[in-house]
Structures are given as C-alpha cells and as structure tokens.
Amino acid sequence: MSRKSREPLTDDEGEVRELTAEDFAEMRPASEFLPAEFLEAMRRHRAARGPQKAPTKKLVSIRLDQDVLERAKADGPGWQTRINDILREALLKKAG
C-alpha cells in the first residue's frame, strides 16, 4: 500500500494517529536522508549535558509583554536564561 493511499499521520487538529505496522515498515533511518553534519550536531548536543542531579530552577508561568518577549527571543536560543539573568541583576540592584 503506498503512502498516498493511506490516511495521513495527523488529523485536522495536528494530533498524531496511532502508528501501524505498515507505518513502521515504511520508516527509514534518519541517516538515509538527513545531512551528516546535522546528525553529528545532534549527537554533540545530546552529549553536552548529563542528567540533572537536583533541580536548580523552578518551573513558573509568567506573562510578558509581546515586545519584551520578541526582543528576548530575537537573540536566539537561551532567551529564558537571559531573562533570568536580567531579573537577577535588577533584583540585586534593588536590594542593595
């Protein structure tokens, strides 16, 4: 059965349907179609950090103005850490 004659992997809401044995039979290793440089970068990224021994940060929800969020994200990955550093600096200045 060809891929075109079967139902899509996702529904109208973007939810992935349960995969079948036929779906798995058609799967190929990522190394067959992804660039070697990408695969190597993914391996390095995964190995860059070991398991966290004890959480050092707390997960919170915070509402930010859209322009603040866009500016923080404009510098790329690590924006949450940068916001944390900015808040820490501002709170330390205020405290003392």
Summary of the structure (lengths in Angstrom):
residues: 96
radius of gyration: 21.6
end to end distance: 70.1
largest distance: 70.1
contacts: 128
relative contact order: 0.05
helix: 52%
strand: 2%
